[in-house]
Amino acid sequence: MVGSGIFVSPTGVLAGSNNSVGLSLVVWAGCGVIAMVGALCYCELGSCFSISGGTYTYIHAGCGPWLAFSYVWCTCLISMGTAIAALALTFGDYAVESFYPSTCKPSRYFSKAIAASLLLLLTIVNCVSLKFASKLQEILTWAKFVGMAVIIVGGIVRLCQGDQVGTNNFSNAFRKEDLVGIGFSEVGLAFYQGLWAYDGWNGLNTLAEEVKDSHKTIPRAILIAVPLVTMFYIMVNISYFAVLTPEEILQSNAVAVTWASRVLGPVAWIIPVSVCLSIAGSLNGTVIAAGRIPLAAARRGQLPKIFEMADIHYHTPTPALIFTTLTGLIYLLPNDFNSLINAFSFSKWIFLALSIASILVMRITRPTMKRPFKIPIPVPVLAVVICCYLLVAPLVYKPDVLILYSLAFLLASPIVYYFFAYKWRECNGLDKITLVLQKLLQVAPTTWEDCN
């Protein structure tokens, strides 16, 4: 969950909150509650299905193969690739800053070279050993929390010292003039920014079959992680406001770095290093999760067979990992792909709503299904309502033509589904290509049990 968001997103949340210190903190807490509501739904789904695929698997079980393919179509070709590229490039930008003086702008090519190198390195690690990749994730997670702990402690110290900026921020946290004009739709944009920092709470579900006692481990991990991250996020934001004015936060491209230069002095480099490690950890987690989505789709005949195969030596889904890495590298080429991410984050909430709605569907269609972790019906209902709000709010307040492209991409999925589900099987020579790739990559089909 913890990537670059908590070090960058506070600017967007504050802007969406109309520069209100108090409201921005409420938004951060609210984002934690929303993540927790969604996480509870995924706890039940993760305890019911012990196969890989996560959201894809749940949509397939509750809403059918076409909508499940639509998720794969949007995720594998656009959403996942742009997310991987964005994380890698953010790492590259932070990493190269130390090589350039403050008066010189870093080379974009240098940043992209660093980004591509990190992505390839993490892919190799994930292809060789999931156990090693998981251990690396643990180490990077500790580095993330160390960085946040430094910020929290520094902010507490400044507050105890009676810093005038912090005193003024918190004594005027809910100024009436800041709350004028804040409505239903405007707050939705602030939540968009905050929820980006919380993204990743459902990532563990994508590799359920590779998790020991997944029906117990997944709910336990989610229920510990989400409240812990929420608490840290709120405390980090309090620390930002203890040192920086709202105007300084709005003018900063990286709030944590601005905070460090103000508080840590000669050891301010600690925070950029922590940000880099945090982004690397988030990217590693994304790579781990991304490779399991094509795997799940290929098993059900919705993608070429090669993607359902795993390395015969390391038992990792090498073809699927290579595919997602290649899409990430492709999206590293253009100079600006943030607009694509914004457009296709719209479709993300559609698919989250569908996967959570599958809980309600399966309560009716599969009443006898074994549910080791069962949540009350109002929880998934609330989660679906929240997803719908996050879909409607930006359209009402700030409609974007790029969302039309996202919708067009979704509407094209039935045609593509027909091709992949039926016509591609008739292509002459496809089995020969699969066999050649099997020999080249040293992979073989995986065994699995369909829970549908």
C-alpha positions in Angstrom: 0.0 0.0 0.0 2.7 2.5 1.0 4.3 3.9 -2.1 5.0 7.5 -3.1 1.4 8.6 -2.3 1.9 9.6 1.3 4.9 11.7 0.3 3.2 13.4 -2.7 -0.6 13.1 -2.4 -1.1 15.6 0.5 -0.9 18.4 -2.0 -3.8 17.1 -4.1 -5.9 16.3 -1.0 -5.3 19.8 0.4 -6.2 21.4 -2.9 -9.4 19.3 -3.1 -10.2 20.3 0.4 -10.1 24.0 -0.5 -6.9 24.5 1.6 -8.7 23.5 4.8 -6.3 21.8 7.2 -9.0 20.1 9.2 -11.0 18.9 6.2 -7.9 17.4 4.6 -7.2 15.4 7.7 -10.8 14.3 7.7 -10.4 13.2 4.1 -7.3 11.2 4.9 -9.2 9.4 7.8 -12.2 8.9 5.5 -10.0 7.3 2.8 -8.8 4.9 5.5 -12.4 4.0 6.3 -13.2 3.5 2.7 -10.2 1.3 2.2 -11.2 -0.7 5.3 -14.8 -1.2 4.0 -13.4 -2.5 0.7 -10.8 -4.6 2.5 -13.4 -6.3 4.6 -15.2 -7.4 1.4 -11.9 -8.7 0.0 -11.4 -10.6 3.2 -14.5 -12.6 2.6 -13.7 -13.1 -1.1 -10.1 -14.1 -0.3 -11.3 -16.6 2.2 -13.7 -18.2 -0.3 -11.4 -18.5 -3.3 -7.9 -19.9 -2.9 -6.9 -19.5 -6.5 -4.9 -16.6 -8.1 -6.5 -13.7 -10.0 -8.1 -11.6 -7.2 -10.6 -9.1 -8.8 -10.7 -11.1 -12.0 -11.6 -14.3 -10.2 -14.3 -12.7 -8.2 -15.9 -10.9 -11.2 -15.8 -14.2 -13.2 -17.5 -16.0 -10.4 -20.2 -13.4 -9.6 -20.8 -11.5 -12.9 -19.7 -13.9 -15.7 -16.8 -14.4 -18.1 -17.5 -11.4 -20.4 -17.2 -8.8 -17.6 -14.2 -10.7 -16.2 -12.5 -10.4 -19.6 -13.4 -6.7 -19.7 -11.4 -6.3 -16.5 -8.4 -8.2 -18.0 -8.7 -6.2 -21.2 -8.5 -2.9 -19.3 -6.1 -4.0 -16.6 -3.4 -5.9 -18.6 -3.2 -3.5 -21.5 -3.7 -0.1 -19.8 -4.1 0.2 -16.1 -1.4 -2.1 -14.8 1.1 -1.0 -17.4 0.7 2.7 -16.7 0.7 2.1 -13.0 4.0 0.2 -13.2 5.5 2.8 -15.5 4.4 5.6 -13.2 5.9 4.0 -10.1 9.2 3.2 -11.9 9.5 6.7 -13.3 8.7 8.3 -10.0 11.6 6.2 -8.5 13.8 7.3 -11.3 13.0 11.0 -10.8 13.8 10.8 -7.1 16.9 8.7 -7.6 18.6 11.0 -10.1 18.0 14.2 -8.1 21.0 13.5 -5.9 23.2 13.6 -9.0 22.2 17.1 -10.1 22.6 20.4 -8.3 19.4 22.3 -7.4 19.9 24.7 -10.3 20.0 22.0 -12.9 17.1 20.0 -14.1 17.7 16.2 -14.2 17.8 14.5 -17.6 14.6 12.7 -18.4 16.5 10.0 -20.3 18.6 9.3 -17.2 15.4 9.0 -15.1 13.8 6.6 -17.6 17.0 4.5 -17.7 17.0 4.2 -13.9 13.2 3.4 -14.0 13.6 0.7 -16.6 16.6 -0.8 -14.8 14.7 -1.1 -11.5 11.6 -2.6 -13.3 13.8 -5.2 -15.0 15.6 -6.1 -11.8 12.4 -6.6 -9.8 11.0 -8.7 -12.7 14.1 -11.0 -12.6 13.8 -11.3 -8.8 10.1 -12.3 -9.1 10.8 -14.7 -11.9 13.5 -16.5 -9.9 11.9 -16.7 -6.5 8.6 -15.5 -5.0 10.1 -16.3 -1.6 13.0 -13.9 -2.2 10.6 -11.3 -3.7 8.5 -11.5 -0.5 11.5 -11.2 1.7 12.6 -8.1 -0.3 9.1 -6.7 0.2 9.4 -7.2 4.0 12.7 -5.3 4.0 11.4 -2.4 1.9 8.2 -2.3 4.1 10.4 -1.7 7.2 12.2 1.1 5.3 8.9 2.7 4.4 7.8 2.8 8.1 11.2 4.1 9.2 10.8 7.0 6.8 7.3 7.8 8.1 8.4 7.4 11.7 11.1 10.0 11.2 8.5 12.4 9.8 6.1 11.7 12.7 8.7 12.1 15.4 10.0 15.3 13.8 6.5 16.8 13.7 5.8 15.9 17.3 9.1 17.6 18.4 8.2 20.8 16.5 4.7 20.8 18.0 6.2 20.4 21.5 8.6 23.2 20.8 5.6 25.5 20.0 6.3 26.0 16.3 4.2 29.0 15.2 3.3 27.4 11.9 1.8 24.3 13.5 0.0 26.2 16.2 -1.6 28.5 13.6 -2.6 25.6 11.3 -4.3 23.6 14.0 -5.9 26.5 15.8 -7.5 27.5 12.5 -8.1 24.0 11.1 -11.7 24.5 10.2 -11.9 28.1 9.1 -15.4 29.0 7.7 -13.9 30.7 4.7 -12.0 27.5 3.7 -15.2 25.5 3.8 -17.2 27.8 1.6 -18.0 26.1 -1.8 -17.2 22.6 -0.6 -19.8 20.3 -1.9 -20.6 16.6 -2.7 -18.6 16.5 -6.0 -15.6 18.6 -4.9 -14.8 16.4 -1.9 -14.9 13.4 -4.3 -11.8 14.7 -6.1 -10.0 15.1 -2.8 -10.9 11.5 -2.0 -9.5 10.4 -5.4 -6.1 11.8 -4.5 -6.1 10.2 -1.0 -7.3 6.8 -2.2 -4.5 6.7 -4.6 -2.1 6.6 -1.6 -4.2 3.8 -0.1 -4.2 1.8 -3.3 -2.9 -1.8 -2.9 -5.0 -3.1 -0.1 -6.4 -5.8 -2.4 -3.1 -6.8 -3.9 -2.5 -9.9 -1.8 -5.7 -11.5 -3.1 -4.2 -11.8 -6.6 -1.8 -14.6 -5.5 -4.1 -16.4 -3.1 -3.0 -19.9 -4.1 0.7 -19.1 -3.4 -0.2 -17.9 0.2 -0.1 -20.5 3.0 -3.5 -21.0 4.6 -4.8 -18.2 2.4 -8.3 -18.4 3.9 -6.8 -17.3 7.2 -3.7 -15.4 6.1 -5.3 -12.9 3.7 -8.0 -11.6 6.1 -5.4 -11.4 8.9 -2.9 -9.5 6.8 -5.6 -7.1 5.5 -7.1 -6.4 8.9 -3.7 -5.6 10.4 -2.3 -3.6 7.5 -5.2 -1.2 6.6 -5.7 0.3 10.2 -2.0 0.5 10.7 -1.4 2.4 7.4 -4.4 4.7 8.1 -2.9 5.6 11.5 0.5 6.3 10.1 -0.9 8.4 7.2 -2.9 10.6 9.5 0.0 11.1 11.8 2.4 11.9 8.9 -0.1 14.6 7.6 -0.3 16.1 11.1 3.5 16.3 11.0 3.4 18.1 7.7 1.0 20.7 9.0 3.1 21.1 12.2 5.9 22.5 10.0 4.5 23.7 6.7 1.8 26.2 5.9 -1.0 25.2 3.5 0.5 27.5 0.8 3.9 25.8 1.1 2.3 22.3 0.8 0.4 23.4 -2.3 3.5 24.7 -4.0 5.5 21.6 -3.2 6.0 18.7 -5.8 7.1 16.4 -3.0 5.8 17.4 0.5 8.1 15.0 2.4 11.2 16.5 0.8 10.1 20.0 1.5 9.4 19.0 5.1 12.8 17.3 5.4 14.7 20.4 4.2 12.9 22.5 6.8 13.4 20.1 9.8 16.3 17.7 9.2 18.9 20.1 7.8 22.1 18.3 6.8 20.5 14.8 7.1 17.5 15.7 4.9 18.7 13.1 2.4 17.1 10.5 4.7 13.6 11.3 3.3 14.4 11.1 -0.4 16.1 7.7 0.2 13.1 6.5 2.2 10.8 7.7 -0.7 12.9 5.7 -3.2 12.8 2.6 -1.1 9.0 3.1 -0.5 8.4 3.4 -4.3 10.6 0.3 -5.0 8.5 -1.7 -2.5 5.3 -0.5 -4.0 6.6 -1.4 -7.5 7.7 -4.8 -6.3 4.3 -5.5 -4.9 2.6 -4.3 -8.1 4.8 -6.6 -10.2 4.0 -9.6 -7.9 0.3 -8.9 -8.2 0.3 -8.0 -11.9 1.7 -11.3 -13.1 -1.1 -13.3 -11.6 -3.9 -11.6 -13.5 -3.0 -12.9 -17.0 -2.3 -16.3 -15.4 -5.9 -16.5 -14.1 -7.4 -15.3 -17.4 -5.3 -17.8 -19.5 -6.5 -20.7 -17.3 -10.1 -20.0 -18.4 -9.1 -19.7 -22.1 -9.5 -15.9 -22.3 -5.8 -15.3 -23.0 -3.2 -17.4 -24.9 -2.2 -20.6 -23.1 1.4 -19.5 -22.6 0.3 -17.1 -19.8 -1.1 -19.9 -17.7 2.3 -21.6 -17.5 5.0 -21.4 -14.8 8.8 -21.9 -14.7 9.6 -25.6 -14.3 12.5 -24.8 -11.9 11.3 -21.8 -9.9 7.5 -22.3 -10.1 6.8 -18.7 -10.9 4.5 -17.4 -13.7 7.4 -16.2 -15.9 5.4 -15.5 -19.2 2.8 -13.4 -17.4 5.5 -11.5 -15.5 7.4 -10.8 -18.7 4.2 -9.6 -20.4 3.3 -7.1 -17.7 6.9 -5.9 -17.6 6.9 -5.3 -21.3 3.7 -3.2 -21.1 5.3 -1.2 -18.3 8.4 -0.5 -20.4 6.2 0.6 -23.3 4.4 3.1 -21.2 7.8 4.5 -20.1 8.4 5.8 -23.6 6.0 8.7 -23.7 6.8 11.8 -21.7 3.3 12.1 -20.1 1.0 9.3 -19.3 -0.6 10.7 -16.2 -3.8 11.5 -18.2 -4.1 7.8 -19.1 -3.8 6.8 -15.5 -6.5 9.4 -14.5 -8.8 8.2 -17.3 -8.5 4.5 -16.5 -8.7 5.0 -12.8 -12.4 5.6 -13.7 -12.7 2.0 -14.9 -10.9 0.8 -11.8 -13.9 1.8 -9.6 -16.3 0.1 -12.0 -14.5 -3.2 -11.6 -14.1 -2.9 -7.8 -17.9 -2.3 -7.6 -18.5 -5.4 -9.7 -16.1 -7.6 -7.7 -17.7 -6.5 -4.4 -21.2 -6.8 -5.8 -20.3 -10.4 -6.6 -20.5 -11.0 -2.8 -24.2 -10.1 -2.9 -24.8 -12.2 -6.1 -23.1 -15.3 -4.6 -25.1 -14.9 -1.3 -28.1 -15.6 -3.5 -26.7 -18.0 -6.1 -24.3 -19.9 -3.8 -25.9 -19.9 -0.3 -24.0 -23.1 0.7 -20.5 -21.9 -0.3 -18.0 -22.2 2.5 -17.2 -18.7 3.8 -14.5 -18.9 6.5 -14.7 -15.1 6.9 -18.2 -13.8 6.5 -19.2 -10.1 6.6 -22.6 -8.6 7.3 -24.6 -7.7 4.1 -24.6 -3.9 4.8 -20.8 -3.8 4.4 -20.7 -4.8 0.7 -23.8 -2.7 0.0 -22.0 0.3 1.5 -18.8 -0.5 -0.5 -20.8 -0.6 -3.8 -22.4 2.8 -2.9 -19.0 4.3 -2.2 -17.6 3.0 -5.6 -20.6 4.5 -7.4 -20.1 7.9 -5.6 -16.4 7.9 -6.7 -17.6 7.2 -10.3 -20.2 9.9 -10.4 -18.6 12.7 -8.4 -15.7 13.5 -10.9 -18.2 13.4 -13.8 -20.4 16.0 -12.1 -17.8 18.3 -10.9 -15.0 18.0 -13.5 -16.0 16.0 -16.5 -13.0 14.9 -18.6 -13.1 13.8 -22.3 -10.6 11.1 -21.5 -13.2 9.3 -19.5 -15.0 8.8 -22.9 -12.0 7.0 -24.2 -12.1 4.8 -21.1 -15.7 4.0 -21.7 -15.0 3.4 -25.4 -12.3 0.9 -24.4 -14.8 -0.8 -22.2 -17.5 -1.0 -24.8 -15.0 -2.5 -27.3 -14.4 -5.4 -24.9 -17.3 -7.7 -26.2 -15.7 -7.7 -29.7 -12.3 -8.4 -28.3 -13.8 -11.1 -26.0 -15.3 -12.8 -29.0 -12.0 -12.9 -30.7 -10.0 -14.2 -27.7 -12.6 -16.5 -26.4 -13.5 -18.1 -29.7 -11.7 -17.1 -32.9 -8.1 -17.1 -31.7 -8.4 -20.8 -31.0 -8.9 -21.3 -34.8 -5.6 -19.6 -35.6 -3.3 -22.0 -37.4 0.1 -22.4 -35.9 -0.8 -21.0 -32.5 0.0 -24.3 -30.7 3.4 -24.3 -32.5 4.2 -20.8 -31.2 3.2 -21.8 -27.7 5.4 -24.9 -27.9 8.4 -22.7 -29.0 7.8 -20.3 -26.2 7.5 -23.1 -23.7 10.9 -24.5 -24.7 12.5 -21.0 -24.8 11.2 -20.0 -21.4 11.3 -23.5 -19.8 7.7 -23.3 -18.6 4.8 -25.8 -18.2 1.1 -25.7 -17.5 0.0 -25.2 -13.9 -2.5 -27.3 -12.0 -5.4 -25.6 -10.4 -8.9 -26.2 -9.1 -11.7 -24.1 -10.5 -13.9 -22.8 -7.6 -16.7 -21.6 -9.9 
